[in-house]
């Protein structure tokens, strides 16, 4: 992701937009028997975009409402295992006595804006711009807040998962292609970014990525405390409230930077 990338499309604030997304291998694995040296590694972890949002200027915040995630084809893991997906479940195992169907939870692994000028970030790496955060809250119905560092914001996304647990502990989710329908609004907000609001989960979260989980945790706790104080809470009470009511969770441990999120119940999270 880079501010040097030319926009693939433009949209007005609030206009519905549909992103097509290939799986994280660029749809290159068809049977699972393909040798690795036949795969173009430059096509791995593709992100569709960037989308230029009219009126978005550096210093603004993009408010991205994810209206629908439609999955297409089969899901895949570890480059060779394919799983059928129906309207509600991933069929993980049909072995007699071990039959297992996992409820779908379609999510977006990569969603980000252009990083700050002069900084190019690969699509497999998360950061302050968003990117490959692999956050399980970024699902249908959620609202994602990302910074605008370049004119138009330059929003890109990809790396859809049919199912993925927090941490992505074995390096993969159920990788799959599909389409994402969303709307983007431009805000003059002081909300720390990246952030996500999930009515389905009943929480809002701030997200941070760093070389270690400890660093990511320290960063995200500091961001949340600062946000509560800026919204009128006394600093000491903000710190105590986080110990009482927030949940610190791992998004992913497999990317070049590790990602954590700090969740608060929606009623405790100021949005301004």
C-alpha positions in Angstrom: 0.0 0.0 0.0 1.4 3.4 -1.0 0.4 7.0 -1.8 2.1 6.4 -5.2 -0.6 3.9 -6.3 -3.0 5.3 -8.9 -6.6 5.0 -8.0 -8.4 2.1 -9.6 -11.8 3.8 -9.0 -13.4 6.9 -7.4 -16.5 7.2 -5.2 -18.4 10.0 -3.5 -18.8 9.8 0.3 -21.7 7.5 1.2 -21.9 5.9 -2.3 -22.2 2.1 -2.3 -19.0 0.4 -3.7 -18.4 -3.3 -4.4 -14.8 -4.7 -4.1 -14.0 -8.0 -5.7 -11.4 -10.0 -3.8 -9.2 -13.0 -4.8 -8.1 -15.4 -2.2 -4.8 -14.7 -0.4 -2.9 -16.8 -3.1 -4.4 -14.8 -6.0 -6.7 -17.7 -7.0 -3.6 -19.6 -8.2 -4.2 -22.9 -6.4 -6.9 -24.9 -8.1 -6.4 -28.5 -7.0 -3.9 -28.3 -4.1 -1.3 -30.3 -6.2 0.4 -27.3 -7.7 4.1 -27.2 -7.0 5.2 -24.1 -5.2 7.6 -23.1 -7.9 4.7 -22.8 -10.3 3.1 -20.0 -8.2 3.8 -16.3 -8.8 4.7 -15.1 -5.3 4.2 -11.5 -6.4 0.4 -12.3 -6.6 0.2 -13.5 -3.0 -2.0 -11.6 -0.5 -3.5 -9.2 -3.1 -5.5 -6.2 -2.1 -8.1 -4.7 -4.5 -7.9 -1.0 -5.0 -7.1 1.6 -4.2 -10.4 3.5 -4.1 -10.2 7.3 -4.1 -12.9 8.9 -1.9 -13.8 12.4 -3.1 -13.3 15.2 -0.5 -11.1 13.0 1.7 -8.0 14.9 2.7 -5.0 14.2 5.0 -6.0 14.5 8.6 -9.5 13.2 7.9 -10.8 9.8 9.0 -12.6 7.3 6.7 -15.7 5.7 8.3 -16.2 2.4 6.4 -19.5 0.6 6.8 -19.3 -3.0 5.7 -22.7 -3.8 4.4 -22.2 -7.3 2.8 -19.6 -9.9 2.4 -20.4 -12.5 -0.3 -18.1 -15.6 -0.5 -17.4 -17.4 -3.7 -15.9 -20.8 -4.4 -14.3 -23.2 -1.9 -12.2 -22.2 1.1 -8.6 -23.3 1.3 -5.9 -23.8 3.9 -2.2 -24.6 3.8 -2.3 -24.4 0.0 -3.7 -27.9 -0.5 -6.7 -28.5 1.7 -10.0 -27.3 0.2 -13.3 -27.0 2.1 -16.8 -26.6 0.7 -18.9 -23.7 1.9 -22.6 -23.5 2.0 -24.8 -20.6 3.0 -24.1 -20.9 6.7 -21.2 -23.3 7.3 -17.8 -24.5 6.3 -17.8 -28.3 5.9 -14.6 -29.1 7.7 -14.8 -32.9 8.0 -17.2 -35.5 6.7 -15.4 -38.5 8.1 -17.9 -40.9 9.8 -17.9 -40.2 13.5 -15.9 -37.0 13.1 -18.3 -34.9 11.0 -17.8 -31.2 11.7 -19.4 -28.1 10.2 -18.1 -24.7 11.4 -20.5 -21.7 11.3 -19.4 -19.1 8.8 -18.1 -15.8 10.0 -16.9 -14.0 6.8 -14.2 -11.4 7.6 -11.8 -9.1 5.9 -8.1 -9.8 6.7 -6.6 -6.8 4.8 -8.2 -3.4 4.8 -6.2 -0.2 4.8 -5.5 3.3 3.4 -2.3 4.6 2.0 0.4 5.0 4.7 2.0 8.3 5.3 3.8 9.9 2.4 7.1 8.2 1.4 6.2 4.9 3.3 5.3 1.9 1.2 3.9 -1.0 3.1 3.4 -4.6 1.6 -0.2 -5.8 1.7 0.8 -8.7 4.1 2.0 -6.2 6.8 -0.3 -4.3 9.2 0.3 -0.9 10.6 -1.2 2.5 11.6 -2.8 2.6 8.1 -4.6 -0.7 8.8 -3.5 -3.3 6.3 -3.2 -7.0 7.2 -4.7 -6.8 10.7 -6.7 -10.0 10.5 -9.1 -8.7 13.0 -12.1 -11.0 13.6 -14.4 -8.0 14.3 -14.1 -6.7 10.7 -17.2 -8.5 9.5 -20.5 -7.8 7.8 -22.2 -5.0 9.7 -19.1 -3.6 11.3 -17.8 0.0 10.9 -14.0 0.4 10.4 -12.2 3.7 11.0 -9.0 4.4 9.1 -6.7 7.4 8.8 -6.5 9.5 5.6 -2.8 10.1 4.9 -3.1 10.9 1.2 -5.7 12.8 -0.9 -8.7 10.5 -1.5 -7.6 8.1 1.3 -6.7 5.3 -1.2 -8.6 2.4 0.4 -7.7 -1.2 -0.5 -8.9 -4.5 0.8 -8.7 -8.3 0.4 -7.6 -11.5 2.1 -11.2 -12.7 2.9 -11.7 -15.5 5.4 -14.8 -17.7 5.6 -13.8 -18.6 9.2 -10.9 -17.6 11.4 -10.2 -17.8 15.1 -8.5 -15.0 17.0 -4.7 -15.2 16.6 -4.8 -17.1 13.2 -2.5 -19.5 15.2 -1.7 -21.9 12.4 -0.8 -19.2 9.9 -4.0 -19.5 7.9 -7.7 -18.7 8.1 -10.2 -20.4 5.7 -8.9 -18.4 2.7 -11.5 -17.6 0.1 -12.5 -15.1 -2.6 -15.6 -13.0 -2.8 -17.1 -9.6 -2.9 -17.4 -6.8 -0.3 -20.1 -4.1 -0.5 -19.4 -1.1 1.6 -20.0 2.7 2.0 -17.3 5.2 2.9 -17.9 8.5 4.7 -15.4 11.2 5.5 -15.2 12.4 9.1 -13.4 15.1 11.1 -12.9 12.7 14.0 -10.5 12.5 16.9 -11.1 8.7 17.2 -7.8 6.8 17.3 -7.3 4.6 14.3 -7.4 1.9 13.2 -10.6 1.2 15.1 -13.7 -1.0 14.5 -17.2 -0.8 15.9 -19.2 -4.1 16.0 -22.9 -3.9 17.0 -23.1 -7.7 16.5 -20.4 -8.2 19.2 -21.5 -5.3 21.2 -18.0 -3.8 21.4 -15.8 -1.1 19.9 -12.1 -1.8 19.6 -8.9 0.1 18.9 -6.2 -1.9 17.0 -2.4 -1.7 17.1 0.4 -3.6 15.4 4.1 -3.9 16.5 7.1 -6.2 16.4 5.9 -8.0 19.5 2.6 -8.6 21.2 3.8 -6.7 24.3 4.5 -3.6 22.2 1.2 -3.9 20.4 -0.6 -4.2 23.8 1.2 -1.2 25.3 0.3 0.9 22.2 -3.3 0.0 22.1 -3.9 0.4 25.8 -2.2 3.9 25.6 -4.4 4.8 22.7 -7.6 3.8 24.4 -6.7 5.6 27.6 -5.8 8.8 25.7 -9.2 8.5 23.9 -11.1 8.2 27.1 -9.3 11.2 28.7 -9.8 13.3 25.6 -13.5 12.5 25.8 -13.7 13.8 29.4 -12.7 11.0 31.7 -10.2 11.7 34.4 -6.9 9.9 33.6 -6.8 7.8 36.7 -10.4 6.8 36.3 -9.8 6.0 32.6 -7.0 3.7 33.6 -9.1 1.9 36.2 -12.0 1.6 33.9 -9.9 -0.2 31.3 -8.8 -2.7 34.0 -12.5 -3.3 34.9 -14.3 -3.3 31.5 -11.9 -3.8 28.6 -10.7 -7.0 27.0 -7.3 -7.3 25.4 -7.3 -9.7 22.5 -4.9 -11.0 19.9 -5.9 -10.5 16.3 -3.0 -12.3 14.6 0.5 -13.6 15.5 1.7 -14.6 12.0 2.4 -11.4 10.0 5.6 -9.4 10.0 4.1 -7.2 12.7 1.8 -8.7 15.4 -1.7 -7.2 16.0 -3.8 -6.8 19.1 -7.0 -5.0 19.9 -8.5 -3.6 23.0 -12.3 -3.9 23.2 -14.8 -1.9 25.2 -18.6 -2.3 25.5 -20.2 0.0 23.0 -21.9 2.0 25.8 -18.5 2.9 27.3 -16.8 3.9 24.0 -17.0 7.6 23.0 -17.4 8.1 19.2 -16.6 11.7 18.2 
